[in-house]
């Protein structure tokens, strides 16, 4: 294992610890100050500190910056879920939640354009571009989203009425969290481990490695959008129940990738086979938003941010564990060790996906309305997103 690999692992771990620390607390902050504000602040806080990376490169300050970026990035997830249930009608929820995978599209764009920029102008300019682009995005978000919604922001009592005990005792909520552990573990193993595996075991060309760093992410994004549209259609047509739809897409996001990852370690001497399996597995994990992510909003729309914050907090543990396992795999280039890594990820996927399929739900839980207090009737109006577009 090289010094660069060790440093990269430390920086990744700092970011992951940040994503573990913030989601649950951020969900409570979003309930008080508004999801639009927190989402904007989260993206701003995750992107703008990149401007300080060149001056702190590979020092303790760099690790601290990654931790802060992780904290702010973790805060965006529960805020996004609150926006989903506030802006979007239930029949279109899965399609909107699938847009979360634009993160993967961002990986692909940075992989393509960022590489060219670094080669032409140097590493520092990539950090400056990320920071300036984030600031521009935040200005547009503040001007056209936060300010336009401010007069009509709905009154939310989520911060007052959250039934903590019933939430923490809810099997469907924990099913979502456990399923997220599996998906996060698999994503970390695929994105962090497979390219290293191909390079160390097969001596894969660095040119092909660059392709594998962005092409699968594009496939993941496209698949996620497709899955989201399909699940909204079948739910809207009444072909299957919401619970059945969520369980089916959890099956797609966990079981096929588990099989593909297990086979990946036994593909012989041709590096193209594990590369193809890697792409297929990452594409199939694109079903995660249509499955477990949307289920976190289905079971408690009034507390969607908090439920998803719990899921992301628990799921971050899967990220950290997978990072540790992959880090240990970098100590050598033995195919047998990497088979153990991929096999472990397969077992985690099968267990977490199976647990959700047995006990998960897509139905609104009774603790969604504490004390059986019914919300005040509201006049029929377009969704919040439609009001913004107008």
VOGU-3710 file (C-alpha; in Angstrom, 3 decimals, decimal comma):
1> xxxxxxxxxx> 0,000/0,000/0,000  1,423/3,355/-1,021  1,519/6,530/1,029  -0,974/8,069/-1,397  -3,446/5,249/-0,759  -3,073/5,732/2,988  -3,625/9,487/2,711  -6,665/9,064/0,468  -8,171/6,648/2,975  -7,699/9,113/5,848
11> xxxxxxxxxx> -9,341/11,916/3,866  -12,251/9,678/2,878  -12,704/8,541/6,453  -12,803/12,139/7,703  -15,537/12,950/5,182  -17,497/9,837/6,147  -17,321/10,668/9,835  -18,794/14,047/8,957  -21,687/12,413/7,107  -22,333/10,244/10,168
21> xxxxxxxxxx> -22,351/13,149/12,625  -24,822/15,505/10,979  -27,944/13,952/9,355  -30,077/13,304/12,431  -29,266/16,648/14,047  -29,734/18,414/10,712  -33,226/16,955/10,369  -34,228/18,694/13,583  -32,644/21,968/12,466  -34,469/21,755/9,123
31> xxxxxxxxxx> -37,782/21,312/10,942  -37,183/24,613/12,732  -35,538/26,877/10,163  -36,937/25,385/6,948  -35,615/22,684/4,647  -34,923/25,174/1,829  -32,549/27,163/4,009  -30,722/24,156/5,392  -30,360/22,487/2,009  -28,844/25,627/0,529
41> xxxxxxxxxx> -26,512/26,081/3,495  -25,507/22,411/3,322  -24,487/22,577/-0,327  -22,706/25,887/0,270  -20,800/24,523/3,260  -19,811/21,375/1,387  -18,517/23,146/-1,718  -17,025/26,508/-0,751  -14,360/25,112/1,661  -12,745/23,531/-1,410
51> xxxxxxxxxx> -11,132/26,918/-2,003  -8,898/26,251/1,021  -7,769/22,802/-0,126  -4,742/23,953/-2,193  -3,250/25,809/0,771  -3,836/22,877/3,139  -3,018/20,027/0,771  -2,346/16,738/2,611  -1,970/18,398/6,004  -4,046/18,116/9,147
61> xxxxxxxxxx> -6,037/21,126/7,964  -6,969/19,210/4,814  -8,396/16,408/6,955  -10,365/18,959/8,980  -11,761/20,530/5,794  -12,942/17,119/4,607  -14,628/16,545/7,970  -16,458/19,876/7,696  -17,481/19,109/4,119  -18,865/15,774/5,284
71> xxxxxxxxxx> -20,880/17,448/8,046  -22,500/19,867/5,602  -23,062/17,200/2,962  -24,732/14,949/5,520  -27,081/17,803/6,392  -28,421/17,992/2,834  -30,008/14,505/2,858  -32,753/15,018/5,469  -33,396/18,513/4,106  -33,851/17,062/0,617
81> xxxxxxxxxx> -36,372/14,536/1,938  -38,355/17,290/3,637  -38,387/19,184/0,349  -39,576/16,043/-1,435  -42,685/15,596/0,719  -43,347/19,365/0,731  -42,888/20,112/-2,960  -43,870/16,906/-4,698  -47,183/15,083/-4,886  -46,979/11,497/-3,551
91> xxxxxxxxxx> -47,595/9,992/-6,982  -44,367/11,604/-8,262  -42,263/11,114/-5,129  -40,030/8,299/-6,392  -39,033/10,202/-9,509  -37,996/13,208/-7,443  -36,061/11,141/-4,899  -34,235/9,441/-7,769  -32,757/12,830/-8,603  -30,585/12,436/-5,504
101> xxxxxxxxxx> -28,334/10,296/-7,694  -27,299/13,488/-9,469  -24,453/13,186/-6,953  -23,176/10,317/-9,090  -23,617/12,412/-12,208  -21,445/15,002/-10,486  -18,768/12,355/-9,955  -18,835/11,649/-13,677  -18,634/15,322/-14,658  -15,716/15,931/-12,318
111> xxxxxxxxxx> -14,064/12,776/-13,636  -14,307/14,027/-17,215  -13,901/17,803/-16,991  -11,851/17,807/-13,799  -9,188/15,576/-15,312  -8,882/17,866/-18,326  -8,719/20,963/-16,119  -6,028/19,489/-13,884  -3,928/18,491/-16,890  -4,261/21,911/-18,513
121> xxxxxxxxxx> -4,161/24,317/-15,551  -3,105/22,368/-12,477  -4,772/20,761/-9,483  -5,525/23,988/-7,607  -7,848/25,306/-10,299  -10,200/22,386/-9,830  -10,714/23,401/-6,195  -11,309/27,023/-7,200  -13,824/25,975/-9,861  -15,768/23,792/-7,415
131> xxxxxxxxxx> -15,901/26,575/-4,822  -16,962/29,291/-7,297  -19,578/27,060/-8,960  -21,037/26,198/-5,567  -21,246/29,855/-4,597  -23,006/30,702/-7,882  -25,462/27,837/-7,350  -26,190/29,027/-3,827  -26,914/32,572/-5,019  -29,419/31,236/-7,562
141> xxxxxxxxxx> -30,949/28,942/-4,940  -31,287/31,802/-2,454  -32,703/34,194/-5,021  -35,195/31,946/-6,814  -36,056/29,258/-4,253  -35,588/30,479/-0,696  -36,892/33,975/-1,328  -39,755/32,901/-3,591  -41,023/30,358/-1,060  -40,560/32,506/2,037
151> xxxxxxxxxx> -44,018/34,160/2,034  -45,812/30,824/1,609  -43,611/28,533/3,683  -45,982/26,067/5,362  -46,282/25,961/9,117  -44,700/22,731/10,322  -44,974/21,333/13,836  -42,465/18,563/13,229  -40,020/20,034/15,737  -42,714/20,035/18,452
161> xxxxxxxxxx> -44,585/16,786/17,947  -41,930/14,254/16,963  -42,728/10,972/18,772  -39,143/9,922/19,451  -39,976/6,747/21,329  -42,360/5,449/18,694  -39,960/6,401/15,915  -37,050/4,576/17,547  -39,291/1,556/18,202  -40,635/1,504/14,637
171> xxxxxxxxxx> -39,658/-1,616/12,699  -40,305/-0,016/9,266  -38,016/2,915/10,167  -35,204/0,600/11,245  -35,776/-1,554/8,176  -35,046/1,527/6,085  -31,895/2,243/8,089  -30,634/-1,329/7,826  -31,289/-1,427/4,073  -29,353/1,844/3,690
181> xxxxxxxxxx> -26,400/0,230/5,500  -26,311/-2,408/2,776  -26,589/0,041/-0,103  -23,931/2,350/1,357  -21,599/-0,575/2,029  -22,015/-1,821/-1,536  -21,517/1,613/-3,093  -18,350/2,166/-1,062  -16,962/-1,245/-1,981  -17,752/-0,759/-5,652
191> xxxxxxxxxx> -16,496/2,802/-5,997  -13,470/2,526/-3,707  -12,426/-1,068/-4,161  -13,046/-2,335/-7,673  -10,751/0,052/-9,549  -8,007/-0,653/-6,990  -8,648/-4,375/-7,391  -8,356/-4,182/-11,167  -5,154/-2,194/-10,905  -3,454/-4,295/-8,206
201> xxxxxxxxxx> -4,543/-7,767/-9,298  -4,884/-7,370/-13,065  -2,557/-4,443/-13,741  -5,442/-2,636/-15,429  -4,376/0,293/-17,612  -4,721/3,701/-15,945  -6,563/4,912/-19,040  -9,270/2,309/-18,563  -9,318/3,106/-14,849  -10,246/6,701/-15,660
211> xxxxxxxxxx> -13,136/5,462/-17,812  -14,386/3,289/-14,944  -14,390/6,305/-12,665  -17,142/8,085/-14,600  -18,985/5,776/-17,005  -20,646/3,595/-14,311  -21,869/6,720/-12,514  -23,667/7,891/-15,635  -25,324/4,482/-15,897  -26,268/4,627/-12,208
221> xxxxxxxxxx> -27,940/8,024/-12,662  -29,846/7,040/-15,808  -31,006/3,777/-14,224  -32,162/5,568/-11,067  -34,292/8,000/-13,067  -35,778/5,127/-15,044  -36,557/3,115/-11,922  -38,174/6,154/-10,306  -40,444/6,766/-13,283  -41,430/3,098/-13,460
231> xxxxxxxxxx> -42,304/2,761/-9,776  -44,390/5,946/-9,841  -46,261/4,618/-12,874  -47,044/1,205/-11,397  -48,110/2,752/-8,088  -50,293/5,308/-9,832  -51,953/2,679/-12,007  -52,814/0,569/-8,973  -51,048/-2,517/-10,318  -49,264/-3,142/-7,012
241> xxxxxxxxxx> -49,275/-1,616/-3,550  -46,668/0,882/-2,402  -45,205/-1,656/0,026  -44,827/-4,268/-2,717  -43,224/-1,698/-5,020  -40,701/-0,631/-2,380  -39,792/-4,218/-1,532  -39,350/-5,100/-5,200  -36,959/-2,228/-5,800  -35,054/-2,997/-2,612
251> xxxxxxxxxx> -34,683/-6,489/-4,054  -33,303/-5,007/-7,292  -30,887/-2,714/-5,450  -29,541/-5,433/-3,133  -29,823/-8,976/-4,495  -28,524/-8,668/-8,100  -25,561/-6,470/-6,997  -24,782/-9,027/-4,274  -24,599/-11,798/-6,868  -22,549/-9,693/-9,276
261> xxxxxxxxxx> -20,058/-8,687/-6,587  -19,600/-12,270/-5,429  -18,909/-13,460/-8,981  -16,587/-10,488/-9,538  -13,851/-12,107/-7,461  -13,948/-15,357/-9,470  -13,741/-14,134/-13,052  -10,368/-15,551/-14,028  -7,597/-13,691/-15,810  -9,576/-11,388/-18,104
271> xxxxxxxxxx> -9,955/-7,911/-16,519  -12,837/-6,992/-18,822  -15,168/-9,428/-17,052  -14,836/-7,887/-13,552  -15,009/-4,420/-15,116  -18,318/-5,308/-16,791  -19,661/-6,818/-13,560  -18,669/-3,660/-11,684  -20,579/-1,463/-14,121  -23,645/-3,720/-13,976
281> xxxxxxxxxx> -23,626/-3,802/-10,162  -23,355/-0,020/-9,844  -26,158/0,442/-12,370  -28,421/-1,918/-10,408  -27,814/-0,017/-7,165  -29,580/2,842/-8,942  -32,803/1,207/-7,715  -32,023/2,364/-4,158  -33,887/5,721/-4,353  -37,013/4,063/-5,774
291> xxxxxxxxxx> -36,877/1,514/-2,967  -35,582/2,275/0,493  -35,084/6,059/0,120  -38,682/6,584/-0,954  -39,934/4,203/1,726  -38,440/6,510/4,362  -40,841/9,200/3,123  -43,799/6,834/2,678  -43,953/5,614/6,264  -44,028/9,065/7,883
301> xxxxxxxxxx> -44,484/12,024/5,514  -44,753/14,428/8,464  -41,336/13,319/9,729  -39,649/12,325/6,474  -36,551/14,392/7,206  -36,007/12,815/10,607  -36,597/9,259/9,383  -34,171/9,781/6,507  -31,709/11,459/8,855  -31,793/8,325/10,997
311> xxxxxxxxxx> -31,303/6,176/7,893  -28,324/8,192/6,696  -26,740/8,201/10,151  -27,008/4,425/10,370  -25,975/4,051/6,731  -22,806/6,075/7,289  -21,659/3,272/9,574  -21,756/1,021/6,517  -19,626/3,521/4,611  -17,014/3,600/7,363
321> xxxxxxxxxx> -16,944/-0,180/7,702  -16,572/-0,693/3,953  -13,809/1,918/3,804  -11,925/0,040/6,527  -12,326/-3,310/4,754  -11,145/-1,884/1,413  -8,239/-0,141/3,163  -7,108/-3,492/4,560  -7,337/-4,966/1,081  -4,770/-2,458/-0,170
331> xxxxxxxxxx> -2,077/-4,120/1,949  -1,642/-6,721/-0,748  -2,598/-7,744/-4,252  -3,828/-11,243/-3,411  -6,978/-12,193/-5,289  -8,135/-14,301/-2,335  -8,249/-11,284/-0,023  -10,282/-9,301/-2,517  -12,690/-12,216/-2,866  -13,245/-11,965/0,867
341> xxxxxxxxxx> -13,930/-8,223/0,524  -16,466/-8,702/-2,262  -17,985/-11,727/-0,540  -18,460/-9,761/2,683  -20,210/-6,994/0,776  -22,475/-9,579/-0,868  -23,446/-11,046/2,503  -24,202/-7,574/3,900  -26,374/-6,780/0,872  -28,292/-10,048/1,144
351> xxxxxxxxxx> -28,904/-9,675/4,872  -29,961/-6,013/4,804  -32,096/-6,416/1,691  -33,719/-9,570/3,047  -34,505/-7,874/6,351  -36,309/-5,050/4,559  -38,240/-7,464/2,363  -39,472/-9,337/5,431  -40,371/-6,390/7,660  -40,247/-3,222/5,554
361> xxxxxxxxxx> -43,284/-1,142/4,643  -44,523/1,563/2,342  -47,607/2,374/4,416  -48,050/5,438/6,616  -47,414/4,538/10,262  -49,824/5,545/13,011  -47,144/7,615/14,763  -47,028/9,904/11,718  -49,863/11,877/13,411  -49,036/11,898/17,160
371> xxxxxxxxxx> -52,059/11,754/19,433  -54,246/10,977/16,423  -54,382/14,697/15,723  -55,533/15,207/12,185  -53,884/17,991/10,195  -56,011/20,982/9,361  -57,593/20,722/5,911  -55,862/22,807/3,303  -57,329/24,204/0,090  -56,506/22,308/-3,068
381> xxxxxxxxxx> -53,481/23,887/-4,679  -50,672/22,921/-7,013  -47,547/21,333/-5,581  -44,850/23,624/-4,199  -42,626/22,819/-7,144  -45,330/23,880/-9,559  -45,681/27,183/-7,695  -41,961/27,826/-8,124  -42,083/27,058/-11,838  -44,942/29,495/-12,267
//
